[in-house]
Amino acid sequence: MNAKIKALSEQARRLSPEERIELIEDLLGSIEPVDPEIDRLWAEEARDRLAAFLSGEMTARTLQEIVQKYQKP
């Protein structure tokens, strides 16, 4: 890490967690711009999945169950 990046990183670490999240989102957006339509579709999918879970149409699994499913015997 060069000195300029290290100094910026140290400054960023002094920000509040909320400010750091905002900075990260801004930096990531400068690399790959956000597509509002994709964000809208993912938000809709999340709402649908939550509704299905709350209504009992979908069940939750633990991380351990998911990992075991994909581990080699």
C-alpha angles and dihedrals in degrees: 000000000000123000095257093053091044091053092049091048091051091050091049092052089061091061122095116263089255092052091048090052090050091049092048092050090049093049093046090048090054090057099042115011116228117250106220091205092057090047090050092050093049091049089051091049091050091051091049093049092048091049091050091050094048092048092050095247090116130035130208126238129203121249088246091058092051094046092049090053091060101036118107113248 
